[in-house]
Amino acid sequence: MNTIAHSFAAGIGHAGAKKSRVHFARMADSLFASAVEVVAATLIVAEICILFAGVVSRYILHTPLVWTDEAASILFLWLASLGAVVAFRRGEHMRMTALVAKVGPRAQAFLDTVAVAAALAFLVFILGPAYEYAAEEAYVTTPALELSNAWRASALPVGLALMVIMGIIRLLRVGDWRLVAFALGTVAAICGTFYALGPVLGDLGNVNLLIFFVGVTAATVLIGVPIAVAFGLATFGFLSLTTHMPLMVLVSRMDEGMSHLILLSVPLFVFLGLLIEMTGMARAMVAFLASLLGHVRGGLSYVLLGAMYLVSGISGSKVADMAAVAPVLFPEMKERGAKPGDLVALLSATGAQTETIPPSLVLITIGSVTGVSISALFTGGLLPGFVLGVTLCSVVWLRYRKEDLSKVRKASGTEIRRAFLLALPAMALPFVIRAAVVEGIATATEVSTLGIAYAFIAGLLLYRGAQWRRLFPMLVETAALSGAILLIIGTATGMAWSLTQSGFSNSLASTMASLPGGAPMFLAVSIVAFIILGSVLEGIPAIVLFGPLLFPIARSMGVHEVHYAMVVVLAMGVGLFAPPFGVGYYAACAIGKVRPEEGVRPILGYVLALLVGLIIVAAVPWLATGLL
């Protein structure tokens, strides 16, 4: 009896200790999260104010502020680092979960814990070199503000250290210590095995490129490790075990990739996309298009295509685009008999179709890593998106040519005029953004602040449904998404640099240049390659990794860099939004609240239409360069 009582008491004590650990982890998580989120949100507001002040002082007051770009650059690295912390805490770093989702609950929990453990391993490995890098930067002084560059570079070790803390807290919240210990032991054993094999790996030469940049990267991505961590682990392992390069070089490449001032437009355009949805501008545009086309067969599908084309020109964020349009149109489309699977299929296809519509984040990334003019990319992206829209419209016409419209009422002229007047300020925003860049009023980075100011004014004066209490959550969401994107760009920049130093880029250039068929064959191979890369790595990581390698080859073959950019972006879009691996497809299903299997069959026709449009764009360069 005493033994039973003792065991019972021990069980209660064990359960109580477990509950206490989880409770402590939740409190610590809430405390750290609140502090980091407030700082990250404040940094976004500060960046908007600084860049907007630079535009006003230069263009209106004709007295340029020489320190704005420098101040924005310093704050930007802090924003990227803290945004990555917020994304890590919320589990929002980009990862491929298609295979993880197919295993049982226990195995899935184990793989999720392994993903956190792998992230912790990379963060711990890189934390020391990051501190050394910040210490070295202390000897550099910024030209305008005359500050030590350590103020900027310290963002990396601070952000990495905070992510380590967040990772430990996430493991504490798991509660099952056997699962955590097994995951940590697995990661430690793998890292130890690679370390023990270091002398052997050093003698393998270029075989290490396959081991680390193909094997390690593919294995970690497939088991659900965040893509940024997968890139970082592969690059760290390659540099530390097979070369004599100081690891501080990897941190400096990450700094270069994450803090390029052009990329500051990423968080600002993401925030702008959320802002137009919150103010009701997106809803006003959709309502006007519906009043024009709602009475024709397939009319609301055409409205969906047109709305995504217009909204993509404002937000630059595909998830924000779909989230702004789908809730407005889907209920009415379902009432008319549209099947949920067909709706998400079309929504996903329009996501791929509008990838080139400015200000696309992928186009901004291409400009930052390849040196192609962002203004030229913004101009060149309009017609290719329109061509793919036409091919999608042909599928819509075929599918809805017998739709029953007996219960649909045509909007009156008065209703159309009222909807047009309400939507006019919203529809003008894409043209305001493009005109500001083309006319030299603002750079591609600064123009997003003009859009934000425009949206705020329009939201206050015209769209009274704005919920301003949502501003802080929107700022936090912007920081998280931006941090996730920028950390991928940082680690992918390090990987791309390592590939270049290894001589891989020269080998790739020679192989691609020697393909029979010249430029047409090069474009065909690029299309296939980027469809695959888009489905596995998503657009931005693939561009950062392979853009610097392939764009020079395209130029040497006489392919216009803007034309090549459009082909590459559209090919990645097809991969990104097509099942079974396309992450964008699953995002569309989540937004439409539809099971993924329902949209697989309907999307096949749309994917075929996208491929036809892509081939047309690849075959007719004028579609990308004619407006330049």
C-alpha positions in Angstrom: 0.0 0.0 0.0 2.8 2.4 0.9 4.6 1.6 -2.4 1.4 2.3 -4.3 0.9 5.6 -2.5 4.5 6.6 -3.0 4.3 5.8 -6.8 1.0 7.8 -7.0 2.6 10.7 -5.2 5.7 10.6 -7.5 3.4 10.5 -10.5 1.6 13.6 -9.2 4.9 15.3 -8.6 6.2 14.5 -12.0 3.0 15.8 -13.6 3.2 18.9 -11.5 6.8 19.6 -12.4 5.9 19.1 -16.1 3.0 21.5 -15.8 5.2 24.0 -13.9 7.8 23.9 -16.7 5.2 24.5 -19.4 3.7 27.3 -17.4 7.1 29.0 -16.9 7.8 28.6 -20.6 4.6 30.2 -21.6 5.2 33.2 -19.3 8.7 33.6 -20.6 7.5 33.3 -24.1 4.8 36.0 -23.6 7.3 38.3 -21.9 10.0 38.1 -24.6 7.4 38.1 -27.4 5.8 41.3 -26.2 9.1 43.2 -25.9 10.5 42.1 -29.3 7.2 42.7 -31.1 7.0 46.3 -29.7 10.5 47.1 -30.8 10.0 45.5 -34.3 6.8 47.4 -34.8 8.4 50.6 -33.8 11.3 50.0 -36.2 8.8 49.7 -39.1 7.2 53.0 -38.2 10.6 54.6 -37.9 11.7 53.4 -41.3 8.5 54.7 -42.9 9.0 58.1 -41.3 12.7 58.3 -42.2 12.2 57.4 -45.9 9.1 59.6 -46.3 11.0 62.5 -44.8 13.8 61.9 -47.3 11.3 62.0 -50.3 9.6 65.2 -49.0 12.9 67.0 -48.2 14.4 66.1 -51.6 11.5 66.5 -54.0 9.4 69.1 -52.3 11.8 71.2 -50.2 14.8 70.6 -52.5 17.0 70.2 -49.5 18.1 66.5 -49.4 18.7 64.9 -46.1 22.0 63.1 -46.6 21.6 60.8 -43.6 18.3 59.1 -44.3 19.6 56.2 -46.3 22.3 55.5 -43.7 19.9 55.7 -40.8 17.4 53.5 -42.7 20.2 50.9 -43.4 21.2 50.8 -39.7 17.6 50.3 -38.5 16.8 47.8 -41.3 19.3 45.2 -40.2 17.8 45.4 -36.7 14.3 45.1 -38.2 15.4 42.1 -40.2 17.0 40.4 -37.2 14.1 41.1 -34.8 11.5 40.2 -37.4 13.3 36.8 -37.8 13.0 36.4 -34.0 9.2 37.1 -34.1 8.8 34.7 -37.0 10.8 32.0 -35.1 8.7 32.5 -32.0 5.5 32.2 -34.1 6.7 29.2 -36.1 6.3 31.2 -39.4 9.7 30.7 -41.0 9.2 29.2 -44.4 9.4 25.4 -44.5 8.2 22.6 -46.7 5.7 20.5 -44.8 4.1 18.5 -47.6 6.0 15.3 -46.6 5.8 16.0 -42.9 2.1 16.3 -43.0 1.8 12.7 -44.4 3.3 11.0 -41.4 1.5 10.0 -38.2 1.0 12.5 -35.3 3.8 11.1 -33.2 6.3 11.2 -36.1 5.1 14.6 -37.0 5.7 15.9 -33.5 9.2 14.4 -33.5 10.0 16.1 -36.9 8.7 19.4 -35.7 10.9 19.2 -32.6 13.9 18.2 -34.7 13.3 21.3 -36.8 13.5 23.5 -33.7 16.6 21.5 -32.5 18.3 21.9 -35.9 17.5 25.7 -35.9 19.1 25.9 -32.4 22.2 24.0 -33.6 22.7 26.5 -36.5 22.1 29.5 -34.2 24.6 28.3 -31.6 27.2 27.5 -34.3 26.9 31.0 -35.9 26.5 33.0 -32.7 30.3 33.2 -32.0 31.3 34.3 -35.6 28.5 36.9 -35.5 29.9 38.4 -32.3 33.4 38.5 -33.9 31.9 40.2 -37.0 30.2 42.8 -34.9 33.5 43.5 -33.0 35.4 43.9 -36.2 32.8 46.3 -37.5 33.4 48.6 -34.5 36.5 49.9 -36.3 34.3 51.2 -39.2 32.6 54.6 -39.0 29.6 55.5 -41.0 30.2 58.5 -43.3 27.1 60.7 -42.7 26.2 60.0 -39.0 29.8 59.2 -38.0 28.6 56.3 -35.9 30.5 53.1 -35.3 29.2 50.4 -37.6 29.0 48.1 -34.6 25.6 49.8 -33.9 24.3 48.2 -37.1 26.3 44.9 -37.1 25.3 44.1 -33.5 21.8 43.4 -34.7 23.0 40.0 -36.0 24.4 38.5 -32.7 21.5 40.1 -30.7 18.9 38.6 -33.0 20.6 35.2 -33.1 20.9 35.2 -29.3 17.2 36.1 -28.9 16.3 33.3 -31.4 18.3 30.8 -29.2 16.2 31.9 -26.2 13.0 31.6 -28.2 14.1 28.1 -29.4 14.8 27.0 -25.8 11.4 28.3 -24.8 9.7 26.4 -27.6 11.4 23.2 -26.5 10.3 23.8 -22.9 6.7 24.2 -24.2 6.7 20.8 -25.8 6.3 19.2 -22.4 7.4 15.7 -23.5 11.0 15.6 -22.4 11.6 12.2 -23.9 10.6 13.6 -27.3 12.8 16.7 -26.8 15.8 14.6 -25.6 15.4 12.3 -28.6 15.2 15.2 -31.1 18.2 17.0 -29.5 20.2 13.7 -29.4 19.4 13.0 -33.1 20.6 16.4 -34.2 23.7 16.2 -31.9 24.6 12.7 -33.3 24.3 13.9 -36.9 26.4 17.0 -36.2 29.0 14.8 -34.3 29.2 12.4 -37.2 29.9 15.1 -39.7 32.5 16.6 -37.4 34.2 13.2 -37.0 34.3 12.8 -40.8 35.9 16.2 -41.2 39.3 14.9 -42.2 37.8 12.6 -44.8 35.5 15.3 -46.2 38.5 17.6 -46.7 39.9 15.2 -49.3 36.8 14.8 -51.4 37.0 18.1 -53.3 34.0 19.1 -55.3 32.1 16.0 -54.1 31.4 18.1 -51.0 29.2 20.3 -53.1 26.9 17.4 -53.6 27.1 16.3 -50.0 26.3 19.6 -48.4 24.5 21.8 -51.0 22.4 18.9 -52.4 22.3 16.2 -49.7 22.2 18.2 -46.5 20.0 20.9 -48.0 17.5 18.5 -49.5 17.3 16.3 -46.4 16.7 19.1 -44.0 14.2 20.9 -46.2 12.2 17.6 -46.8 11.9 16.9 -43.0 10.5 20.3 -42.4 13.5 22.3 -41.2 13.0 26.0 -42.0 14.5 26.7 -45.4 16.8 29.5 -44.0 18.2 27.1 -41.4 18.7 24.4 -44.1 20.7 26.8 -46.2 22.6 28.0 -43.2 23.5 24.5 -41.9 24.7 23.3 -45.3 26.9 26.4 -45.8 28.3 26.3 -42.3 29.1 22.6 -42.6 30.8 23.1 -46.0 32.9 26.1 -44.8 33.8 24.7 -41.4 34.6 21.1 -42.4 36.0 21.4 -46.0 37.7 24.8 -46.2 39.9 27.0 -44.1 37.7 30.1 -44.5 37.0 32.0 -41.4 33.3 31.5 -40.4 33.0 35.2 -40.0 32.8 35.4 -43.8 29.4 33.6 -43.7 28.1 36.2 -41.3 29.3 39.0 -43.5 27.6 37.4 -46.5 24.4 37.1 -44.4 24.7 40.8 -43.5 25.1 41.8 -47.1 22.1 39.8 -48.2 19.8 40.9 -45.4 20.6 44.6 -45.2 20.6 45.6 -48.9 18.7 48.9 -48.8 16.6 47.9 -51.9 15.1 45.1 -49.8 13.7 47.6 -47.3 10.8 47.8 -49.7 9.9 44.3 -48.7 8.5 45.1 -45.2 7.0 48.4 -46.4 5.1 46.8 -49.3 3.9 44.0 -47.1 2.6 46.5 -44.6 1.0 48.5 -47.5 -0.8 45.3 -48.7 -2.2 44.7 -45.2 -3.2 48.4 -45.0 -5.2 48.4 -48.2 -7.1 45.3 -47.0 -7.8 46.9 -43.6 -9.0 50.3 -45.0 -11.4 48.6 -47.5 -9.6 49.8 -50.6 -9.3 46.2 -52.0 -13.0 45.6 -51.3 -14.0 48.8 -53.2 -12.0 47.7 -56.3 -13.6 44.2 -56.2 -17.1 45.7 -55.8 -16.6 47.9 -58.9 -15.3 45.0 -61.1 -18.3 42.9 -59.9 -20.7 45.6 -60.9 -19.3 45.6 -64.4 -18.9 41.8 -65.0 -21.1 40.1 -62.4 -24.0 39.5 -64.8 -22.0 37.7 -67.5 -21.2 33.9 -67.5 -18.1 33.3 -65.4 -18.2 37.0 -64.6 -17.1 36.7 -61.0 -14.2 34.5 -62.1 -13.1 37.3 -64.5 -13.5 39.7 -61.5 -11.2 37.5 -59.5 -8.6 37.7 -62.2 -8.9 41.4 -62.6 -8.9 42.1 -58.8 -5.8 40.0 -58.3 -4.1 41.9 -61.1 -4.9 45.3 -59.5 -4.3 44.3 -55.9 -0.9 42.7 -56.8 0.1 46.1 -58.2 -0.3 47.5 -54.7 0.6 45.0 -52.0 3.6 43.0 -53.5 2.6 40.2 -51.1 0.7 37.2 -52.6 -0.8 36.0 -49.4 -2.1 39.5 -48.7 -3.5 39.7 -52.3 -5.4 36.4 -51.9 -6.6 37.3 -48.4 -8.0 40.6 -49.6 -9.9 39.3 -52.6 -11.2 35.8 -51.7 -13.4 36.7 -48.8 -15.2 39.3 -50.9 -15.9 37.1 -53.9 -16.1 33.5 -52.7 -19.5 33.6 -50.9 -21.3 35.1 -54.0 -19.5 32.7 -56.3 -20.6 29.7 -54.2 -24.2 30.9 -54.2 -24.0 30.9 -58.0 -23.0 27.2 -57.9 -19.2 27.4 -58.2 -17.5 24.5 -56.6 -15.1 25.3 -53.7 -12.3 23.3 -55.4 -12.6 25.3 -58.6 -12.5 28.6 -56.6 -9.2 27.8 -54.8 -7.8 26.4 -58.1 -8.5 29.7 -59.9 -7.2 31.8 -56.8 -4.0 29.8 -56.8 -3.6 30.2 -60.6 -4.0 33.9 -60.4 -1.3 34.0 -57.7 1.1 32.6 -60.3 -0.2 34.8 -63.1 0.4 38.0 -61.1 3.9 37.3 -59.9 5.3 39.8 -62.3 2.9 42.6 -61.5 4.8 45.4 -59.7 5.8 45.9 -57.0 6.4 42.2 -56.7 8.7 41.2 -53.9 10.4 38.7 -56.2 11.2 41.4 -58.8 12.7 43.5 -56.0 14.8 40.6 -54.9 16.0 40.0 -58.5 17.0 43.7 -58.7 18.9 43.5 -55.5 20.9 40.3 -56.3 21.5 40.7 -60.0 21.8 44.5 -60.5 18.9 44.6 -63.0 17.0 48.0 -62.8 14.0 47.6 -60.6 12.2 50.3 -62.5 12.7 48.3 -65.7 11.5 45.2 -64.0 8.4 47.0 -62.8 7.6 48.2 -66.3 8.4 44.9 -68.0 6.2 42.9 -65.6 2.9 44.3 -66.8 2.4 42.7 -70.2 3.5 39.1 -69.2 1.0 39.1 -66.4 -1.7 40.3 -68.8 -0.8 37.5 -71.3 -1.2 34.8 -68.6 -4.4 36.5 -67.5 -5.8 36.0 -71.1 -4.9 32.3 -71.1 -6.6 31.9 -67.8 -9.7 33.7 -69.1 -9.9 31.2 -71.9 -10.2 28.4 -69.4 -12.8 30.3 -67.4 -14.9 30.8 -70.6 -14.8 27.1 -71.4 -15.8 26.1 -67.9 -18.6 28.7 -67.3 -20.0 29.1 -70.9 -23.2 27.3 -69.8 -23.6 29.0 -66.3 -27.2 29.7 -65.3 -27.6 33.4 -64.7 -31.4 33.5 -64.5 -31.3 34.7 -60.9 -28.5 37.2 -61.4 -29.4 40.9 -61.6 -27.4 43.2 -63.8 -26.1 46.3 -62.0 -27.8 49.6 -63.0 -25.8 52.5 -64.4 -26.2 54.4 -61.1 -24.8 51.5 -59.1 -21.9 51.2 -61.5 -21.1 54.9 -61.3 -21.3 54.8 -57.5 -19.0 51.8 -57.3 -16.6 53.4 -59.7 -16.4 56.7 -57.7 -15.8 54.7 -54.5 -13.1 52.5 -56.1 -11.3 55.3 -58.1 -8.9 56.3 -55.3 -8.0 52.6 -54.7 -7.5 51.9 -58.4 -5.3 54.9 -58.8 -2.8 53.7 -56.2 -0.9 51.2 -58.5 -0.5 54.0 -61.1 0.6 56.5 -58.4 3.3 54.0 -57.3 4.6 53.3 -60.8 4.5 57.0 -61.8 6.5 57.9 -58.7 9.3 55.5 -59.6 9.4 56.2 -63.4 9.3 60.0 -62.9 12.1 59.9 -60.3 10.0 61.2 -57.5 11.1 58.3 -55.3 13.2 55.3 -55.5 11.8 51.7 -55.6 12.5 51.6 -51.8 11.0 55.0 -51.0 7.9 54.7 -53.2 6.2 52.3 -50.7 6.1 55.1 -48.1 4.2 57.2 -50.6 1.7 54.4 -51.1 1.4 54.0 -47.3 0.7 57.7 -46.9 -1.8 57.6 -49.7 -3.6 54.6 -48.2 -3.7 56.3 -44.8 -5.3 59.5 -46.2 -7.7 57.6 -48.4 -8.6 55.3 -45.5 -9.3 58.3 -43.2 -11.3 60.4 -45.7 -13.1 57.9 -47.9 -13.1 54.4 -46.4 -14.7 54.7 -43.0 -14.7 51.0 -42.3 -11.0 51.0 -41.3 -10.2 49.3 -38.0 -7.3 51.3 -36.7 -6.8 49.0 -33.7 -5.5 46.4 -36.1 -2.4 48.6 -36.9 -0.2 47.1 -34.2 -1.0 43.4 -35.1 -0.4 44.4 -38.8 3.0 45.9 -37.9 3.9 42.7 -36.0 2.7 40.5 -38.9 4.8 42.6 -41.3 7.9 42.2 -39.1 7.5 38.4 -38.9 6.9 37.9 -42.6 9.8 40.3 -43.5 12.2 38.6 -41.0 11.4 35.2 -42.4 12.0 36.4 -46.0 15.2 38.3 -45.1 16.8 35.5 -43.1 16.3 33.2 -46.1 17.9 35.8 -48.3 20.8 36.2 -45.9 21.6 32.4 -45.6 21.0 31.9 -49.4 23.5 34.7 -50.1 26.0 32.9 -48.0 25.3 29.7 -49.9 25.5 31.4 -53.3 28.9 33.0 -52.3 30.2 29.6 -51.3 29.1 28.0 -54.5 30.8 30.8 -56.4 34.1 30.5 -54.5 34.1 26.7 -55.1 34.1 27.2 -58.8 30.6 25.8 -59.2 29.4 28.9 -61.0 32.0 28.6 -63.7 31.1 24.9 -64.2 27.4 25.8 -64.4 28.1 28.6 -66.8 30.1 26.3 -69.1 27.4 23.6 -69.0 24.5 26.0 -69.7 26.5 27.8 -72.5 27.3 24.5 -74.2 23.7 23.3 -74.4 22.7 22.7 -78.1 20.1 25.1 -79.4 21.5 28.4 -78.0 19.2 30.8 -76.3 15.9 28.9 -76.9 17.3 25.8 -75.2 18.7 27.9 -72.4 15.3 29.4 -71.8 13.6 26.0 -72.0 16.0 24.5 -69.4 15.6 27.5 -67.2 11.8 27.2 -67.3 11.9 23.5 -66.2 14.6 24.2 -63.5 12.7 27.2 -62.0 9.3 25.4 -62.0 11.0 22.7 -59.9 12.9 25.3 -57.7 9.7 27.3 -57.2 7.8 24.2 -55.9 10.6 23.2 -53.5 12.3 26.5 -52.4 9.7 29.1 -53.3 10.6 32.2 -55.4 12.9 34.3 -53.2 15.3 31.6 -52.0 15.7 30.2 -55.5 16.3 33.7 -57.0 19.0 34.6 -54.4 20.7 31.2 -54.8 20.7 31.0 -58.6 20.0 34.5 -59.9 23.6 35.7 -59.6 24.8 32.5 -61.4 22.3 32.4 -64.3 21.6 36.0 -65.2 25.2 36.6 -66.5 24.8 33.5 -68.7 21.6 34.8 -70.1 23.3 38.1 -71.0 26.2 36.3 -72.7 23.6 34.4 -74.8 21.9 37.6 -75.9 18.8 37.1 -73.7 17.6 40.5 -72.4 17.9 40.5 -68.6 14.3 41.8 -68.1 12.9 39.2 -70.5 14.8 36.5 -68.6 13.6 37.8 -65.3 10.0 37.6 -66.5 10.4 34.0 -67.7 12.1 32.9 -64.5 9.5 34.6 -62.2 6.6 33.1 -64.1 8.1 29.7 -64.1 8.7 29.8 -60.3 5.1 31.0 -59.9 3.8 27.9 -61.7 5.9 25.7 -59.3 4.9 27.7 -56.3 1.2 27.6 -56.9 0.8 24.1 -58.3 0.2 21.0 -56.2 1.5 18.7 -54.8 4.5 20.7 -53.5 3.6 24.3 -54.2 3.3 26.1 -50.9 1.2 28.9 -52.5 -1.5 26.4 -53.4 -1.9 25.4 -49.8 -2.0 29.0 -48.8 -4.9 29.5 -51.2 -6.7 26.5 -49.8 -6.2 27.9 -46.3 -7.6 31.3 -47.3 -10.5 29.8 -49.1 -11.1 27.3 -46.3 -11.2 24.4 -48.8 -9.5 21.0 -48.4 -6.5 20.8 -50.7 -7.6 17.6 -52.5 -10.7 19.4 -53.8 -8.7 21.7 -56.0 -6.2 19.3 -57.5 -8.3 18.2 -60.5 -9.7 21.8 -61.3 -6.3 23.4 -61.2 -4.9 21.1 -63.9 -6.6 23.2 -66.7 -5.4 26.4 -65.2 -1.8 25.1 -64.9 -1.9 24.1 -68.5 -3.1 27.7 -69.4 -0.3 29.2 -67.3 2.3 27.0 -69.2 0.9 28.1 -72.5 1.1 31.8 -71.4 4.7 31.2 -70.1 5.8 29.7 -73.5 4.3 32.7 -75.3 6.2 35.1 -73.0 9.4 33.2 -73.5 9.0 33.1 -77.3 8.1 36.8 -77.7 10.7 38.9 -75.8 8.8 42.1 -76.8 6.1 41.3 -74.2 8.7 41.9 -71.5 10.8 44.6 -73.2 8.3 46.5 -75.4 7.3 49.0 -72.8 10.9 49.8 -71.6 
